[in-house]
């Protein structure tokens, strides 16, 4: 269907925005779980963090930053058009602006992270990281998850974008996902800069680094706010995807219930660690 949809750039932006959102949400769930393992002590956590140095993870890290940047910038474009309808007349110009901003921000960030990946390969050349099969599993699972979540859209006709909901839960969800998106852009960009670009990026992350970060009340509140906003934003976005492509009542109920259950368990785990973890003295 997409190949017959006149090739309008806005359609491709919509498609890429949704694909990026699904990928980011799946990563977020995994990331909350793996960071929460710090509560089980340095041995387990440091063994896990070693996998972050694997080339697959480092390349995935670059793709993640690209997905976050595009999803955030394009989301801001959508918000502008939603709250300033006259801007729809300039949607192509706004999309060009998104592309220019994306290139300006992403290319230097990708170059820094790629350089860090090469340095990590040199430092761990004797560890034969490419043959560490366990490090390939999360990347494979993420790819399968995105494919499974989005495969139905290749065969079902896509409805026209609905107007702003008149009221009720749908309106408040519509409003929340836009307001939270603005806050998330700044919080996530700060998080990505600190964790992925400064001082070698993920190469310096270990139990001691996270423990030192959690020793500060500021960073605990920052991470809690980021988790709450990003997870709730992602849950509502995934709910929208599921409702768009699952129309039968029982499968729709099962899919939404699974989404809420998994997200709730992951959120509870993240909150538990943030409130109970005590850095070693």
Secondary structure per residue as TSV (DSSP state, phi and psi in degrees):
chain	resnum	aa	ss	phi	psi
A	1	X	-	360.0	-41.5
A	2	X	G	-62.7	-33.7
A	3	X	G	-70.6	-16.4
A	4	X	G	-102.5	4.9
A	5	X	S	-91.1	40.0
A	6	X	T	62.9	-2.0
A	7	X	T	65.4	27.0
A	8	X	-	-65.9	133.3
A	9	X	H	-57.7	-33.5
A	10	X	H	-65.4	-33.6
A	11	X	H	-65.4	-42.4
A	12	X	H	-68.0	-34.6
A	13	X	H	-64.9	-41.9
A	14	X	H	-60.9	-44.9
A	15	X	H	-63.3	-48.0
A	16	X	H	-65.8	-36.0
A	17	X	H	-61.3	-45.0
A	18	X	H	-70.7	-41.9
A	19	X	H	-61.3	-44.2
A	20	X	H	-62.4	-40.9
A	21	X	H	-62.4	-41.6
A	22	X	H	-63.5	-45.7
A	23	X	H	-62.7	-42.2
A	24	X	H	-63.9	-41.4
A	25	X	H	-63.6	-44.1
A	26	X	H	-62.5	-41.9
A	27	X	H	-62.9	-40.4
A	28	X	H	-59.3	-43.7
A	29	X	H	-60.0	-46.9
A	30	X	H	-65.3	-39.5
A	31	X	H	-67.4	-39.9
A	32	X	H	-62.3	-41.6
A	33	X	H	-65.1	-46.9
A	34	X	H	-69.4	-36.3
A	35	X	H	-67.0	-33.5
A	36	X	H	-65.3	-19.6
A	37	X	G	-66.6	-9.5
A	38	X	G	-61.2	-26.0
A	39	X	G	-68.5	-12.0
A	40	X	G	-97.1	8.1
A	41	X	-	104.5	164.2
A	42	X	H	-68.2	-33.1
A	43	X	H	-61.6	-53.1
A	44	X	H	-64.4	-43.7
A	45	X	H	-65.3	-43.8
A	46	X	H	-67.9	-32.1
A	47	X	H	-64.9	-38.2
A	48	X	H	-67.7	-43.0
A	49	X	H	-64.0	-28.2
A	50	X	H	-55.8	-34.2
A	51	X	G	-65.9	-23.8
A	52	X	G	-66.6	-18.0
A	53	X	G	-85.3	-6.7
A	54	X	S	-66.4	142.2
A	55	X	H	-56.0	-33.9
A	56	X	H	-61.8	-44.1
A	57	X	H	-66.2	-39.3
A	58	X	H	-67.2	-39.5
A	59	X	H	-67.4	-40.7
A	60	X	H	-62.1	-33.3
A	61	X	H	-62.1	-41.7
A	62	X	H	-64.8	-43.7
A	63	X	H	-63.7	-37.3
A	64	X	H	-61.8	-47.1
A	65	X	H	-60.5	-41.1
A	66	X	H	-62.4	-42.9
A	67	X	H	-63.6	-43.3
A	68	X	H	-64.2	-44.3
A	69	X	H	-61.5	-48.3
A	70	X	H	-66.7	-44.4
A	71	X	H	-60.5	-41.5
A	72	X	H	-69.4	-46.9
A	73	X	H	-65.8	-43.8
A	74	X	H	-68.5	-33.0
A	75	X	H	-62.1	-40.0
A	76	X	H	-63.4	-37.2
A	77	X	H	-61.7	-44.1
A	78	X	H	-63.7	-41.3
A	79	X	H	-62.8	-41.8
A	80	X	H	-58.8	-45.1
A	81	X	H	-70.3	-31.3
A	82	X	H	-68.4	-40.3
A	83	X	H	-98.1	-9.1
A	84	X	-	-133.6	79.6
A	85	X	G	-52.5	-29.4
A	86	X	G	-62.6	-23.1
A	87	X	G	-69.9	-15.8
A	88	X	G	-59.6	-31.1
A	89	X	G	-61.7	-21.2
A	90	X	G	-114.1	29.7
A	91	X	H	-63.2	-32.6
A	92	X	H	-68.8	-42.5
A	93	X	H	-63.5	-39.1
A	94	X	H	-64.1	-38.4
A	95	X	H	-66.5	-38.6
A	96	X	H	-62.0	-40.1
A	97	X	H	-62.1	-39.3
A	98	X	H	-61.3	-44.6
A	99	X	H	-63.5	-44.0
A	100	X	H	-63.7	-46.2
A	101	X	H	-62.6	-39.1
A	102	X	H	-61.4	-46.9
A	103	X	H	-64.2	-43.4
A	104	X	H	-61.9	-39.2
A	105	X	H	-84.7	-38.2
A	106	X	H	-79.2	-41.2
A	107	X	H	-59.6	-49.6
A	108	X	H	-63.0	-40.3
A	109	X	H	-63.0	-43.3
A	110	X	H	-64.2	-38.2
A	111	X	H	-64.6	-42.1
A	112	X	H	-63.8	-45.0
A	113	X	H	-69.3	-36.5
A	114	X	H	-66.7	-38.3
A	115	X	H	-63.0	-41.7
A	116	X	H	-63.1	-36.1
A	117	X	H	-64.1	-42.5
A	118	X	H	-64.0	-40.0
A	119	X	H	-64.4	-39.5
A	120	X	H	-64.4	-38.3
A	121	X	H	-64.1	-39.9
A	122	X	H	-67.0	-39.9
A	123	X	H	-69.4	-30.7
A	124	X	T	-112.8	24.9
A	125	X	G	-60.9	-30.5
A	126	X	G	-81.3	-8.8
A	127	X	G	-88.2	-5.1
A	128	X	T	53.3	53.9
A	129	X	G	-63.1	-28.6
A	130	X	G	-64.5	-23.2
A	131	X	G	-95.6	6.6
A	132	X	-	-80.3	91.2
A	133	X	T	-62.7	-28.7
A	134	X	H	-63.7	-28.4
A	135	X	H	-72.5	-17.7
A	136	X	H	-83.1	-18.9
A	137	X	H	-64.8	-47.4
A	138	X	H	-61.1	-37.8
A	139	X	H	-64.1	-42.4
A	140	X	H	-65.4	-42.2
A	141	X	H	-63.3	-40.9
A	142	X	H	-64.0	-42.8
A	143	X	H	-62.6	-43.1
A	144	X	H	-66.9	-37.6
A	145	X	H	-63.7	-45.5
A	146	X	H	-63.1	-43.4
A	147	X	H	-62.7	-44.7
A	148	X	H	-65.8	-39.0
A	149	X	H	-70.8	-29.1
A	150	X	H	-108.2	-9.0
A	151	X	G	-54.7	-40.8
A	152	X	G	-58.8	-26.3
A	153	X	G	-70.6	-15.2
A	154	X	G	-76.6	-14.6
A	155	X	T	-122.1	-22.2
A	156	X	S	-96.7	137.8
A	157	X	-	-64.0	138.6
A	158	X	-	-86.4	129.3
A	159	X	-	-69.0	155.9
A	160	X	-	-64.7	149.1
A	161	X	-	-60.1	125.2
A	162	X	-	-75.7	151.7
A	163	X	-	-69.7	174.7
A	164	X	-	-56.6	128.0
A	165	X	-	-57.2	146.1
A	166	X	-	-72.7	-29.5
A	167	X	S	174.1	-173.6
A	168	X	H	76.5	-163.0
A	169	X	H	-58.5	-41.8
A	170	X	H	-62.7	-39.0
A	171	X	H	-67.1	-45.2
A	172	X	H	-65.8	-35.5
A	173	X	H	-66.1	-42.6
A	174	X	H	-58.7	-44.7
A	175	X	H	-69.2	-42.0
A	176	X	H	-64.0	-42.2
A	177	X	H	-66.1	-25.1
A	178	X	H	-83.0	-45.1
A	179	X	H	-66.3	-43.3
A	180	X	H	-65.2	-33.4
A	181	X	H	-61.1	-38.2
A	182	X	H	-63.8	-45.0
A	183	X	H	-65.6	-40.7
A	184	X	H	-63.3	-37.3
A	185	X	H	-53.7	-47.4
A	186	X	H	-72.9	-40.7
A	187	X	H	-65.5	-43.5
A	188	X	H	-70.1	-41.6
A	189	X	H	-61.2	-39.8
A	190	X	H	-63.6	-42.4
A	191	X	H	-63.6	-44.7
A	192	X	H	-63.8	-40.5
A	193	X	I	-63.3	-44.9
A	194	X	I	-70.4	-45.1
A	195	X	I	-87.2	-24.6
A	196	X	I	-117.8	-13.7
A	197	X	I	-119.2	-35.5
A	198	X	G	-76.7	139.0
A	199	X	G	50.7	43.7
A	200	X	G	92.2	-0.1
A	201	X	G	63.2	-136.0
A	202	X	G	-67.8	-13.3
A	203	X	G	-62.3	-25.3
A	204	X	G	-96.6	-1.4
A	205	X	-	-81.8	123.8
A	206	X	S	-151.7	-172.0
A	207	X	H	-58.0	-45.2
A	208	X	H	-63.1	-38.6
A	209	X	H	-64.0	-48.0
A	210	X	H	-67.8	-39.2
A	211	X	H	-61.8	-40.7
A	212	X	H	-65.6	-37.3
A	213	X	H	-65.1	-44.4
A	214	X	H	-72.4	-12.0
A	215	X	T	-70.9	-16.2
A	216	X	S	-97.0	123.8
A	217	X	H	-57.9	-32.8
A	218	X	H	-59.7	-47.0
A	219	X	H	-71.9	-30.5
A	220	X	H	-64.3	-44.8
A	221	X	H	-65.8	-41.0
A	222	X	H	-58.7	-50.1
A	223	X	H	-66.7	-36.4
A	224	X	H	-65.4	-45.9
A	225	X	H	-62.4	-42.5
A	226	X	H	-63.3	-43.2
A	227	X	H	-65.0	-44.6
A	228	X	H	-62.0	-49.1
A	229	X	H	-67.6	-46.7
A	230	X	H	-66.7	-42.0
A	231	X	H	-69.5	-44.5
A	232	X	H	-65.7	-39.1
A	233	X	H	-61.1	-45.2
A	234	X	H	-67.3	-38.6
A	235	X	H	-62.7	-45.3
A	236	X	H	-66.6	-37.8
A	237	X	H	-64.2	-43.3
A	238	X	H	-66.1	-36.1
A	239	X	H	-59.3	-42.5
A	240	X	H	-61.2	-43.2
A	241	X	H	-61.5	-46.5
A	242	X	H	-63.0	-42.7
A	243	X	H	-68.8	-27.4
A	244	X	H	-68.6	-34.2
A	245	X	H	-120.6	-2.4
A	246	X	-	-118.4	111.0
A	247	X	-	-106.6	-22.6
A	248	X	S	-74.7	136.5
A	249	X	H	-58.1	-49.0
A	250	X	H	-67.4	-49.0
A	251	X	H	-59.6	-36.5
A	252	X	H	-65.4	-44.4
A	253	X	H	-62.2	-43.2
A	254	X	H	-64.6	-41.9
A	255	X	H	-66.1	-45.6
A	256	X	H	-66.6	-39.4
A	257	X	H	-63.8	-40.9
A	258	X	H	-63.9	-40.3
A	259	X	H	-60.8	-48.3
A	260	X	H	-65.9	-39.1
A	261	X	H	-66.5	-51.2
A	262	X	H	-61.8	-45.8
A	263	X	H	-64.4	-39.1
A	264	X	H	-64.4	-42.2
A	265	X	H	-64.1	-44.6
A	266	X	H	-64.0	-41.6
A	267	X	H	-62.8	-43.7
A	268	X	H	-61.7	-39.5
A	269	X	H	-63.9	-44.2
A	270	X	H	-63.8	-43.4
A	271	X	H	-64.5	-41.4
A	272	X	H	-58.3	-46.2
A	273	X	H	-69.4	-41.2
A	274	X	H	-61.8	-34.6
A	275	X	H	-92.1	-20.5
A	276	X	H	-111.4	-16.4
A	277	X	-	-67.8	132.3
A	278	X	-	-119.3	113.4
A	279	X	-	-60.4	141.0
A	280	X	-	-62.7	142.5
A	281	X	-	-79.4	360.0
